[in-house]
Amino acid sequence: MKLLSYSNLKTIFTCFIIIASIRIHAQENYDKNITKSTLLSTACPGLGQAYNKKYWKIPIIYTTLGSAIYYYTKNNSQYQHYKSEYTSLINSPNTINSSGHNASNLITLQDYYRDKRDLSAFFFILLYALNIVDACVDAHFMNYNVNDNLSLYLKPMNSIDNESISLCLKFNL
């Protein structure tokens, strides 16, 4: 699969390392719930969402992961079928195969279903990672402070000479 070629994989890995190494904390109250939610979601998909009390996300996670597994097994069985057909055609060229395809068509079908199988596996890994990221981000937002002590708003200022807009930052201790 061309998606996971060496240069693309190197670029993706480099971007992941850069993003993972940035640690920006906007607020002081870092809680252990974030780590626990992330680890729970890593151990079992949906468990971090249950810990964050976002129960409506669990069926979505299991439906998407189940769909990726279903398509992986379906495409893998088709790939194995056409692979065995090709092997039997090559080993005994005088026999007629059950699918009615010639050798070049069987190779094309093998490649097609192998690529679809690999893409399904990639989607499974991606969805699993998104499950972990969702649990982590949701745990961050559960502790996020959104009261009136910190606010940022635009306020129009009218004067006789000109009209302007000011940016006000309100911070109460």
Accessible surface in RSA format (square Angstrom, percent):
REM  Atomic radii and reference values for relative SASA: ProtOr
REM  Chains: A
REM  Algorithm: Lee & Richards
REM  Probe-radius: 1.40
REM  Slices: 20
REM RES _ NUM      All-atoms   Total-Side   Main-Chain    Non-polar    All polar
REM                ABS   REL    ABS   REL    ABS   REL    ABS   REL    ABS   REL
RES MET A   1    85.95  44.5  23.47  15.5  62.48 148.8  29.70  25.3  56.25  74.5
RES LYS A   2   183.91  89.7 173.94 106.7   9.97  23.7 120.20 108.2  63.71  67.9
RES LEU A   3    74.45  41.5  67.14  48.0   7.31  18.4  71.84  50.5   2.61   7.0
RES LEU A   4    81.30  45.3  65.22  46.7  16.08  40.4  65.22  45.8  16.08  43.3
RES SER A   5    46.24  39.1  36.75  49.0   9.49  21.9  40.37  86.0   5.87   8.2
RES TYR A   6   169.69  79.2 159.73  90.9   9.96  25.9 125.81  94.5  43.88  54.1
RES SER A   7    73.51  62.1  68.18  91.0   5.33  12.3  49.06 104.5  24.46  34.3
RES ASN A   8    65.51  45.2  64.56  62.4   0.95   2.3   7.54  18.1  57.97  56.0
RES LEU A   9    90.50  50.4  90.42  64.7   0.08   0.2  90.44  63.5   0.06   0.2
RES LYS A  10   121.31  59.2 114.68  70.4   6.62  15.8  69.37  62.4  51.93  55.3
RES THR A  11    82.25  58.5  77.65  78.7   4.60  11.0  58.32  78.3  23.93  36.2
RES ILE A  12    93.39  53.1  90.06  67.1   3.33   8.0  92.53  66.6   0.87   2.4
RES PHE A  13   126.90  63.5 124.00  76.8   2.90   7.5 126.80  76.9   0.10   0.3
RES THR A  14    68.03  48.4  65.46  66.4   2.56   6.1  51.65  69.4  16.38  24.8
RES CYS A  15    63.53  48.1  61.92  69.1   1.61   3.8  18.35  46.5  45.18  48.7
RES PHE A  16   129.21  64.6 125.33  77.6   3.89  10.1 128.64  78.0   0.57   1.6
RES ILE A  17    83.41  47.5  82.81  61.7   0.60   1.4  82.81  59.6   0.60   1.6
RES ILE A  18    96.85  55.1  95.66  71.3   1.19   2.9  96.85  69.7   0.00   0.0
RES ILE A  19   125.59  71.5 118.24  88.1   7.35  17.7 118.26  85.2   7.34  19.9
RES ALA A  20    63.38  58.3  31.47  48.6  31.91  72.6  41.69  58.7  21.69  57.4
RES SER A  21    78.78  66.6  50.01  66.7  28.77  66.3  44.83  95.5  33.95  47.6
RES ILE A  22    99.80  56.8  78.67  58.6  21.13  50.9  83.82  60.4  15.98  43.4
RES ARG A  23   174.77  73.4 141.62  72.2  33.15  78.9  59.66  81.5 115.12  69.8
RES ILE A  24   144.58  82.3 115.44  86.0  29.14  70.2 118.20  85.1  26.38  71.6
RES HIS A  25    96.60  52.8  63.89  44.4  32.72  83.7  54.41  56.1  42.20  49.1
RES ALA A  26    87.90  80.8  44.62  68.9  43.28  98.4  53.46  75.3  34.44  91.2
RES GLN A  27    44.49  24.9  28.08  20.5  16.41  39.1  29.09  61.9  15.40  11.7
RES GLU A  28   174.28 100.1 148.16 112.1  26.12  62.2  68.02 131.6 106.25  86.8
RES ASN A  29    91.21  62.9  74.27  71.8  16.95  40.8  49.30 118.7  41.91  40.5
RES TYR A  30   110.59  51.6  79.82  45.4  30.77  80.1  63.13  47.4  47.46  58.5
RES ASP A  31    53.03  37.1  49.69  49.5   3.33   7.9  12.46  29.3  40.57  40.5
RES LYS A  32   161.64  78.9 159.70  98.0   1.94   4.6 105.22  94.7  56.42  60.1
RES ASN A  33    59.49  41.0  59.42  57.4   0.07   0.2   6.64  16.0  52.85  51.1
RES ILE A  34     9.34   5.3   9.34   7.0   0.00   0.0   9.34   6.7   0.00   0.0
RES THR A  35    61.31  43.6  57.60  58.4   3.72   8.9  49.32  66.2  12.00  18.1
RES LYS A  36   108.92  53.1 104.86  64.3   4.05   9.7  58.73  52.9  50.18  53.5
RES SER A  37     0.00   0.0   0.00   0.0   0.00   0.0   0.00   0.0   0.00   0.0
RES THR A  38    33.02  23.5  33.02  33.5   0.00   0.0  31.91  42.9   1.11   1.7
RES LEU A  39   114.37  63.7 110.49  79.0   3.88   9.8 110.67  77.7   3.70  10.0
RES LEU A  40    47.53  26.5  47.06  33.7   0.47   1.2  47.52  33.4   0.01   0.0
RES SER A  41     0.00   0.0   0.00   0.0   0.00   0.0   0.00   0.0   0.00   0.0
RES THR A  42    59.79  42.5  54.91  55.7   4.88  11.6  50.25  67.5   9.54  14.4
RES ALA A  43    82.97  76.3  44.06  68.0  38.91  88.5  55.39  78.0  27.58  73.0
RES CYS A  44    50.70  38.3  49.88  55.6   0.82   1.9  14.27  36.1  36.43  39.3
RES PRO A  45    22.54  16.4  21.71  19.8   0.83   3.0  21.71  17.9   0.83   5.2
RES GLY A  46     2.38   2.9   0.00   N/A   2.38   2.9   2.06   5.7   0.32   0.7
RES LEU A  47    76.30  42.5  74.29  53.1   2.01   5.0  75.19  52.8   1.10   3.0
RES GLY A  48     0.00   0.0   0.00   N/A   0.00   0.0   0.00   0.0   0.00   0.0
RES GLN A  49     0.00   0.0   0.00   0.0   0.00   0.0   0.00   0.0   0.00   0.0
RES ALA A  50    27.19  25.0  21.71  33.5   5.48  12.5  22.04  31.0   5.15  13.6
RES TYR A  51    69.85  32.6  53.31  30.3  16.54  43.0  49.25  37.0  20.60  25.4
RES ASN A  52     4.17   2.9   2.24   2.2   1.93   4.7   0.06   0.2   4.11   4.0
RES LYS A  53   144.55  70.5 126.44  77.6  18.11  43.1  82.71  74.4  61.84  65.9
RES LYS A  54    69.35  33.8  68.77  42.2   0.58   1.4  13.89  12.5  55.46  59.1
RES TYR A  55   132.84  62.0 125.64  71.5   7.20  18.7  97.57  73.3  35.26  43.5
RES TRP A  56   163.36  65.6 147.56  71.4  15.79  37.1 144.56  77.1  18.80  30.5
RES LYS A  57    34.15  16.7  34.10  20.9   0.06   0.1  19.35  17.4  14.81  15.8
RES ILE A  58    42.44  24.2  42.44  31.6   0.00   0.0  42.44  30.6   0.00   0.0
RES PRO A  59    81.96  59.7  74.19  67.6   7.78  28.3  81.72  67.5   0.24   1.5
RES ILE A  60    95.76  54.5  92.80  69.1   2.97   7.1  95.76  69.0   0.00   0.0
RES ILE A  61    18.37  10.5  16.74  12.5   1.64   3.9  18.37  13.2   0.00   0.0
RES TYR A  62   103.20  48.2  95.51  54.3   7.68  20.0  82.78  62.2  20.41  25.2
RES THR A  63    89.80  63.9  79.97  81.1   9.83  23.4  64.89  87.2  24.92  37.7
RES THR A  64    49.55  35.2  44.83  45.5   4.72  11.2  43.67  58.7   5.88   8.9
RES LEU A  65     8.66   4.8   8.66   6.2   0.00   0.0   8.66   6.1   0.00   0.0
RES GLY A  66    34.31  42.3   0.00   N/A  34.31  42.3  28.32  77.7   5.99  13.4
RES SER A  67    49.03  41.4  43.28  57.8   5.75  13.2  24.91  53.0  24.12  33.8
RES ALA A  68     8.91   8.2   1.82   2.8   7.09  16.1   8.18  11.5   0.73   1.9
RES ILE A  69    90.39  51.4  88.84  66.2   1.55   3.7  90.39  65.1   0.00   0.0
RES TYR A  70   123.38  57.6 119.33  67.9   4.05  10.5  89.78  67.5  33.60  41.4
RES TYR A  71   108.92  50.8 108.92  62.0   0.00   0.0  63.59  47.8  45.33  55.9
RES TYR A  72    80.88  37.8  80.88  46.0   0.00   0.0  45.53  34.2  35.35  43.6
RES THR A  73    74.26  52.8  68.13  69.1   6.13  14.6  59.17  79.5  15.09  22.8
RES LYS A  74    95.64  46.7  89.24  54.8   6.41  15.3  52.43  47.2  43.21  46.0
RES ASN A  75     5.32   3.7   5.32   5.1   0.00   0.0   0.00   0.0   5.32   5.1
RES ASN A  76    41.36  28.5  41.36  40.0   0.00   0.0   0.32   0.8  41.05  39.7
RES SER A  77    66.91  56.5  55.97  74.7  10.94  25.2  47.60 101.4  19.31  27.1
RES GLN A  78    61.75  34.5  60.86  44.5   0.89   2.1   3.83   8.2  57.92  43.9
RES TYR A  79    21.86  10.2  21.86  12.4   0.00   0.0   3.75   2.8  18.12  22.3
RES GLN A  80    82.96  46.4  79.33  58.0   3.63   8.6  35.77  76.1  47.18  35.8
RES HIS A  81    77.90  42.6  71.77  49.9   6.13  15.7  46.28  47.7  31.62  36.8
RES TYR A  82    29.71  13.9  29.71  16.9   0.00   0.0   0.14   0.1  29.58  36.5
RES LYS A  83    89.51  43.7  89.51  54.9   0.00   0.0  44.82  40.3  44.69  47.6
RES SER A  84    64.67  54.7  55.48  74.0   9.19  21.2  47.65 101.5  17.02  23.9
RES GLU A  85    20.53  11.8  19.50  14.8   1.04   2.5   1.22   2.4  19.32  15.8
RES TYR A  86    57.54  26.9  57.54  32.7   0.00   0.0  31.61  23.8  25.93  32.0
RES THR A  87    65.56  46.6  63.09  64.0   2.48   5.9  51.28  68.9  14.29  21.6
RES SER A  88    53.63  45.3  48.09  64.2   5.54  12.8  44.99  95.8   8.64  12.1
RES LEU A  89    29.37  16.4  27.06  19.4   2.31   5.8  28.09  19.7   1.28   3.4
RES ILE A  90    94.52  53.8  78.74  58.7  15.77  38.0  80.21  57.8  14.31  38.8
RES ASN A  91   113.68  78.4  81.01  78.3  32.67  78.7  28.10  67.6  85.59  82.7
RES SER A  92    44.73  37.8  41.56  55.5   3.17   7.3  34.15  72.7  10.57  14.8
RES PRO A  93    99.28  72.4  79.78  72.7  19.50  70.9  79.93  66.0  19.35 120.3
RES ASN A  94   147.64 101.8 116.59 112.7  31.05  74.8  36.74  88.4 110.90 107.2
RES THR A  95    77.05  54.8  66.68  67.6  10.37  24.7  64.74  87.0  12.31  18.6
RES ILE A  96   164.07  93.4 133.16  99.2  30.91  74.5 136.58  98.3  27.49  74.6
RES ASN A  97    20.06  13.8   6.48   6.3  13.57  32.7   9.81  23.6  10.25   9.9
RES SER A  98   101.81  86.0  55.85  74.5  45.96 105.9  59.07 125.8  42.73  59.9
RES SER A  99    38.20  32.3   7.22   9.6  30.99  71.4  17.52  37.3  20.69  29.0
RES GLY A 100    64.61  79.7   0.00   N/A  64.61  79.7  31.21  85.6  33.40  74.8
RES HIS A 101    63.48  34.7  56.90  39.5   6.58  16.8  40.65  41.9  22.83  26.6
RES ASN A 102    87.95  60.7  78.15  75.5   9.80  23.6  38.66  93.0  49.29  47.6
RES ALA A 103    33.98  31.2  31.64  48.8   2.34   5.3  31.64  44.6   2.34   6.2
RES SER A 104    70.08  59.2  63.17  84.3   6.91  15.9  50.97 108.5  19.11  26.8
RES ASN A 105    68.48  47.2  67.54  65.3   0.94   2.3   7.16  17.2  61.32  59.3
RES LEU A 106     0.00   0.0   0.00   0.0   0.00   0.0   0.00   0.0   0.00   0.0
RES ILE A 107    73.56  41.9  73.56  54.8   0.00   0.0  73.56  53.0   0.00   0.0
RES THR A 108    87.51  62.2  83.77  84.9   3.74   8.9  62.66  84.2  24.85  37.6
RES LEU A 109    41.55  23.1  41.55  29.7   0.00   0.0  41.55  29.2   0.00   0.0
RES GLN A 110    20.52  11.5  20.52  15.0   0.00   0.0   1.72   3.7  18.80  14.3
RES ASP A 111    53.87  37.7  53.87  53.6   0.00   0.0  17.65  41.5  36.21  36.1
RES TYR A 112   111.29  52.0 105.42  60.0   5.86  15.3  80.39  60.4  30.90  38.1
RES TYR A 113    41.51  19.4  41.51  23.6   0.00   0.0   6.84   5.1  34.66  42.7
RES ARG A 114    82.67  34.7  82.67  42.1   0.00   0.0  19.81  27.1  62.86  38.1
RES ASP A 115    64.11  44.9  62.67  62.4   1.44   3.4  19.44  45.8  44.67  44.5
RES LYS A 116    78.89  38.5  76.62  47.0   2.27   5.4  40.25  36.2  38.64  41.2
RES ARG A 117    42.81  18.0  42.81  21.8   0.00   0.0   1.72   2.4  41.08  24.9
RES ASP A 118    43.81  30.7  39.49  39.3   4.33  10.2  12.08  28.4  31.73  31.6
RES LEU A 119    73.79  41.1  73.79  52.8   0.00   0.0  73.79  51.8   0.00   0.0
RES SER A 120    10.87   9.2   8.52  11.4   2.35   5.4   2.60   5.5   8.26  11.6
RES ALA A 121    34.16  31.4  30.47  47.0   3.69   8.4  33.95  47.8   0.21   0.6
RES PHE A 122    57.91  29.0  54.89  34.0   3.03   7.9  57.27  34.7   0.65   1.9
RES PHE A 123    93.35  46.7  93.35  57.8   0.00   0.0  93.35  56.6   0.00   0.0
RES PHE A 124    63.91  32.0  63.91  39.6   0.00   0.0  63.91  38.7   0.00   0.0
RES ILE A 125   114.05  64.9 112.52  83.8   1.53   3.7 113.49  81.7   0.56   1.5
RES LEU A 126    74.48  41.5  71.52  51.2   2.96   7.5  74.35  52.2   0.14   0.4
RES LEU A 127    50.41  28.1  46.23  33.1   4.18  10.5  46.23  32.5   4.18  11.3
RES TYR A 128    57.26  26.7  57.26  32.6   0.00   0.0  44.89  33.7  12.37  15.2
RES ALA A 129    45.18  41.5  42.82  66.1   2.36   5.4  44.72  63.0   0.46   1.2
RES LEU A 130    94.98  52.9  92.18  65.9   2.80   7.0  92.48  65.0   2.49   6.7
RES ASN A 131     5.35   3.7   0.88   0.9   4.46  10.7   4.56  11.0   0.79   0.8
RES ILE A 132    36.48  20.8  36.48  27.2   0.00   0.0  36.48  26.3   0.00   0.0
RES VAL A 133    81.46  53.6  79.99  72.4   1.48   3.6  81.46  70.8   0.00   0.0
RES ASP A 134    45.36  31.8  40.54  40.4   4.82  11.4  22.26  52.4  23.10  23.0
RES ALA A 135     0.00   0.0   0.00   0.0   0.00   0.0   0.00   0.0   0.00   0.0
RES CYS A 136    33.98  25.7  33.98  37.9   0.00   0.0   4.64  11.8  29.34  31.6
RES VAL A 137    65.90  43.4  65.75  59.5   0.14   0.3  65.90  57.3   0.00   0.0
RES ASP A 138    16.07  11.3  13.86  13.8   2.21   5.2   3.67   8.6  12.40  12.4
RES ALA A 139     1.50   1.4   0.55   0.9   0.95   2.2   1.23   1.7   0.28   0.7
RES HIS A 140    74.23  40.6  68.29  47.5   5.94  15.2  34.97  36.0  39.26  45.7
RES PHE A 141   134.50  67.3 119.87  74.2  14.62  38.1 120.04  72.8  14.45  41.4
RES MET A 142   104.28  54.0  68.29  45.2  35.99  85.7  73.40  62.4  30.88  40.9
RES ASN A 143    37.39  25.8  26.13  25.3  11.25  27.1  13.80  33.2  23.59  22.8
RES TYR A 144   108.73  50.8  91.94  52.3  16.80  43.7  53.42  40.1  55.32  68.2
RES ASN A 145    74.53  51.4  59.59  57.6  14.94  36.0  15.77  38.0  58.76  56.8
RES VAL A 146   126.00  82.9  94.40  85.5  31.60  76.1 101.23  88.0  24.77  67.2
RES ASN A 147    72.88  50.3  57.04  55.1  15.85  38.2  40.26  96.9  32.62  31.5
RES ASP A 148   113.70  79.6 110.64 110.1   3.05   7.2  28.56  67.2  85.14  84.9
RES ASN A 149    69.53  47.9  69.53  67.2   0.00   0.0   8.35  20.1  61.18  59.1
RES LEU A 150    93.51  52.1  79.70  57.0  13.81  34.7  79.70  56.0  13.81  37.2
RES SER A 151    37.10  31.3  29.80  39.8   7.30  16.8  34.41  73.3   2.69   3.8
RES LEU A 152   114.24  63.6  84.14  60.2  30.10  75.7  84.14  59.1  30.10  81.0
RES TYR A 153   100.27  46.8  93.03  52.9   7.24  18.8  69.14  52.0  31.13  38.4
RES LEU A 154   122.01  68.0  98.71  70.6  23.30  58.6  98.71  69.3  23.30  62.7
RES LYS A 155   102.21  49.9 101.41  62.2   0.81   1.9  48.72  43.8  53.50  57.0
RES PRO A 156    97.37  71.0  84.76  77.3  12.61  45.9  84.76  70.0  12.61  78.4
RES MET A 157    99.88  51.7  94.28  62.4   5.60  13.3  83.92  71.3  15.96  21.1
RES ASN A 158   128.08  88.3  94.74  91.5  33.35  80.3  30.32  73.0  97.76  94.5
RES SER A 159    66.94  56.6  44.04  58.8  22.89  52.7  50.78 108.1  16.16  22.6
RES ILE A 160   178.39 101.5 146.09 108.8  32.30  77.9 153.13 110.3  25.26  68.6
RES ASP A 161   138.13  96.8 102.62 102.1  35.51  84.0  34.08  80.2 104.05 103.8
RES ASN A 162    95.13  65.6  86.71  83.8   8.42  20.3  31.83  76.6  63.30  61.2
RES GLU A 163   146.77  84.3 119.19  90.2  27.58  65.7  35.36  68.4 111.42  91.0
RES SER A 164    55.28  46.7  44.37  59.2  10.91  25.1  37.23  79.3  18.05  25.3
RES ILE A 165   126.15  71.8  95.67  71.3  30.48  73.5  95.77  69.0  30.39  82.5
RES SER A 166    28.96  24.5  24.06  32.1   4.89  11.3  27.41  58.4   1.55   2.2
RES LEU A 167   120.80  67.3  89.51  64.0  31.29  78.7  89.51  62.9  31.29  84.2
RES CYS A 168    30.82  23.3  26.19  29.2   4.63  10.9  12.17  30.8  18.64  20.1
RES LEU A 169   123.73  68.9  91.22  65.3  32.52  81.7  91.48  64.2  32.26  86.8
RES LYS A 170    88.68  43.3  83.40  51.2   5.28  12.6  44.33  39.9  44.35  47.2
RES PHE A 171   124.44  62.3  98.94  61.3  25.50  66.3  98.94  60.0  25.50  73.0
RES ASN A 172    71.43  49.3  62.03  59.9   9.41  22.7  20.28  48.8  51.16  49.4
RES LEU A 173   194.90 108.5 118.35  84.7  76.55 192.4 147.18 103.4  47.72 128.4
END  Absolute sums over single chains surface
CHAIN  1 A    13029.9      11266.2       1763.7       8636.5       4393.4
END  Absolute sums over all chains
TOTAL         13029.9      11266.2       1763.7       8636.5       4393.4
